[in-house]
Amino acid sequence: MKNQFTISVFTENQIGLLNRVSIIFTRRHINIESITASESEVKGIHRYTIVISEELGLVKKVVKQLEKQIDVVKAFYHSNSEVVFQEIALYKLSGTATKDLSIEKIIRKHHARILALEPEFTILEKTGYKQETKELFDELEPYGILEFVRSGRVAITKPMKKFNTYLHEVEMAAKQ
């Protein structure tokens, strides 16, 4: 049975690594629902957060394959219950749309923020789960959305073992 998993891949920051990582998923015919890259808590180490829906056995194989990549330090997989995650969405509405008082009620209802209020346009920000950002989109759509963008998932694991601990274990194993 397919379930949603968040895969965290800790890497050195090397050109072409994202391509090599994505090829692993492509070869196994796994669709990446979301991918985010950022710095990690360890200097010089970057983190890819990848969301997929797949069977556990295949997820385990993919994580092992990812760890075989030279520039990958460590990869982990987690179910949705093992991570705290959010996405961010930005909505650009015309300046005339925001003159409607019902827009203010929608913004408050969804706990969105106004980032820019210009005569020609208004930009809103909403953080939350994918379905929450979609609900706000659906309510704003009749007023005319000029632009919309949603980030990939950003996630932090609930287990208390820090990546620094794994990094230290890898270093110790390499010395042996």
Backbone torsions as a table, in degrees:
resi	resn	phi	psi	omega
1	MET	NA	134.8	-179.7
2	LYS	-80.4	134.6	174.6
3	ASN	-129.6	162.2	178.3
4	GLN	-86.5	134.8	179.1
5	PHE	-129.7	148.2	171.8
6	THR	-108.0	122.9	179.1
7	ILE	-107.3	125.5	175.9
8	SER	-105.9	124.8	-178.7
9	VAL	-119.7	116.4	179.2
10	PHE	-96.7	125.4	-172.0
11	THR	-137.3	164.4	164.8
12	GLU	-77.2	156.1	-177.4
13	ASN	-87.4	88.3	-176.2
14	GLN	-119.6	142.3	177.2
15	ILE	-64.0	135.5	176.3
16	GLY	89.4	-8.6	-177.4
17	LEU	-66.3	-40.7	178.9
18	LEU	-57.8	-39.8	177.6
19	ASN	-62.8	-46.0	180.0
20	ARG	-64.4	-36.7	178.3
21	VAL	-66.1	-46.8	-177.4
22	SER	-66.8	-30.3	178.2
23	ILE	-63.3	-35.0	178.3
24	ILE	-58.4	-41.9	179.2
25	PHE	-72.4	-40.0	-179.2
26	THR	-61.8	-45.2	-179.2
27	ARG	-61.7	-29.3	-180.0
28	ARG	-95.9	7.5	179.2
29	HIS	57.1	43.3	178.3
30	ILE	-106.3	125.8	178.0
31	ASN	-82.2	128.1	175.0
32	ILE	-85.9	117.1	-179.5
33	GLU	-77.6	-32.1	-177.5
34	SER	-159.6	143.0	175.3
35	ILE	-143.5	132.3	179.6
36	THR	-132.4	137.7	177.2
37	ALA	-119.6	140.3	178.8
38	SER	-160.8	171.2	171.8
39	GLU	-69.9	158.3	176.4
40	SER	-110.2	-173.1	178.8
41	GLU	-74.6	-10.7	-179.6
42	VAL	-104.6	125.7	-178.5
43	LYS	-58.0	131.6	178.4
44	GLY	84.4	-3.5	179.9
45	ILE	-112.2	131.2	178.4
46	HIS	-108.8	162.6	-175.3
47	ARG	-130.3	128.6	169.4
48	TYR	-100.9	131.1	174.1
49	THR	-111.3	114.9	-173.2
50	ILE	-120.1	131.4	179.1
51	VAL	-111.6	128.2	177.2
52	ILE	-138.0	159.2	171.1
53	SER	-116.4	114.6	-174.5
54	GLU	-160.2	172.2	176.7
55	GLU	-78.2	146.7	-175.2
56	LEU	-55.4	-43.0	-179.1
57	GLY	-58.2	-43.5	179.5
58	LEU	-69.2	-37.1	177.8
59	VAL	-61.3	-43.2	178.7
60	LYS	-61.6	-41.4	179.1
61	LYS	-64.3	-41.7	-179.9
62	VAL	-63.6	-42.7	179.7
63	VAL	-62.7	-42.2	176.8
64	LYS	-62.1	-41.2	178.7
65	GLN	-64.9	-40.5	177.9
66	LEU	-61.0	-41.2	-177.8
67	GLU	-68.4	-17.0	177.3
68	LYS	-77.3	-16.3	178.3
69	GLN	-66.3	136.8	-174.0
70	ILE	-56.8	-43.6	-174.6
71	ASP	-87.5	0.4	178.3
72	VAL	-88.3	123.5	179.8
73	VAL	-82.0	-47.1	-178.5
74	LYS	-161.8	147.9	176.0
75	ALA	-131.5	144.0	-179.6
76	PHE	-133.8	154.6	171.2
77	TYR	-126.3	146.6	-178.9
78	HIS	-143.1	145.3	172.0
79	SER	-76.9	166.4	-179.8
80	ASN	-59.9	-29.8	-178.8
81	SER	-74.3	-13.6	-178.4
82	GLU	-97.8	1.4	-179.2
83	VAL	-132.2	154.6	168.8
84	VAL	-105.3	125.0	-174.6
85	PHE	-140.3	157.0	178.4
86	GLN	-150.1	165.2	170.6
87	GLU	-131.6	163.1	174.9
88	ILE	-123.1	141.3	178.1
89	ALA	-130.0	142.9	175.0
90	LEU	-118.2	138.4	-178.3
91	TYR	-126.1	130.9	176.9
92	LYS	-113.1	119.0	-179.8
93	LEU	-113.0	155.4	177.3
94	SER	-68.6	155.0	179.5
95	GLY	-61.5	-32.7	179.5
96	THR	-72.5	-31.4	-179.2
97	ALA	-64.0	-36.9	-175.1
98	THR	-78.3	-4.0	175.0
99	LYS	-77.6	-15.5	177.8
100	ASP	-75.6	123.9	-176.4
101	LEU	-63.9	-24.6	-179.9
102	SER	-67.5	-23.8	176.3
103	ILE	-62.5	-41.6	-179.8
104	GLU	-60.5	-40.3	178.4
105	LYS	-63.7	-40.7	179.3
106	ILE	-64.6	-43.8	179.3
107	ILE	-59.9	-47.2	179.9
108	ARG	-65.0	-42.8	-179.2
109	LYS	-58.0	-38.1	-176.2
110	HIS	-96.9	6.0	179.6
111	HIS	54.0	40.5	177.4
112	ALA	-87.9	164.0	178.8
113	ARG	-120.4	147.3	173.2
114	ILE	-90.1	119.8	179.7
115	LEU	-93.3	-35.5	-179.8
116	ALA	-144.7	132.9	178.7
117	LEU	-127.2	99.2	-177.4
118	GLU	-116.6	161.2	178.5
119	PRO	-59.3	-33.9	-176.6
120	GLU	-87.8	-24.9	-175.3
121	PHE	-158.2	165.2	173.4
122	THR	-132.9	136.9	177.4
123	ILE	-113.4	127.5	178.6
124	LEU	-110.1	152.7	176.3
125	GLU	-126.0	136.7	176.2
126	LYS	-136.1	125.6	171.5
127	THR	-107.0	149.4	179.9
128	GLY	157.3	-163.1	176.5
129	TYR	-79.1	160.6	-177.8
130	LYS	-53.8	-43.0	-177.9
131	GLN	-66.7	-30.0	177.8
132	GLU	-70.4	-42.1	178.6
133	THR	-68.4	-32.3	177.4
134	LYS	-69.1	-39.9	178.2
135	GLU	-61.0	-43.2	177.7
136	LEU	-63.9	-41.9	177.1
137	PHE	-55.9	-48.4	-177.4
138	ASP	-60.9	-37.3	-179.9
139	GLU	-75.4	-29.9	179.9
140	LEU	-84.2	-22.4	-174.2
141	GLU	-53.3	-42.2	179.0
142	PRO	-61.3	-21.0	-179.3
143	TYR	-88.0	-6.9	177.3
144	GLY	92.8	94.7	176.2
145	ILE	-89.7	121.5	179.7
146	LEU	-79.5	-39.3	178.4
147	GLU	-147.3	153.4	177.4
148	PHE	-149.3	136.7	174.9
149	VAL	-146.6	142.6	177.7
150	ARG	-129.6	136.8	178.9
151	SER	-75.4	172.3	169.0
152	GLY	-79.6	176.3	-179.6
153	ARG	-68.6	137.9	165.1
154	VAL	-113.8	135.3	-171.6
155	ALA	-144.0	147.3	173.5
156	ILE	-127.3	136.7	-177.4
157	THR	-77.9	151.2	176.7
158	LYS	-80.9	-34.6	179.5
159	PRO	-55.9	145.1	-171.7
160	MET	-83.9	-10.0	179.8
161	LYS	-69.8	122.5	-176.6
162	LYS	-81.5	153.8	176.4
163	PHE	-60.6	-34.5	177.8
164	ASN	-55.2	-37.8	179.1
165	THR	-64.8	-45.4	177.6
166	TYR	-62.4	-40.9	-179.7
167	LEU	-62.5	-42.2	177.7
168	HIS	-62.7	-42.1	178.6
169	GLU	-62.3	-40.5	178.2
170	VAL	-63.8	-44.2	179.2
171	GLU	-61.6	-42.6	179.7
172	MET	-65.1	-40.1	179.5
173	ALA	-66.2	-35.9	-179.8
174	ALA	-68.0	-30.2	-179.3
175	LYS	-76.1	-21.3	-176.9
176	GLN	-80.2	NA	NA
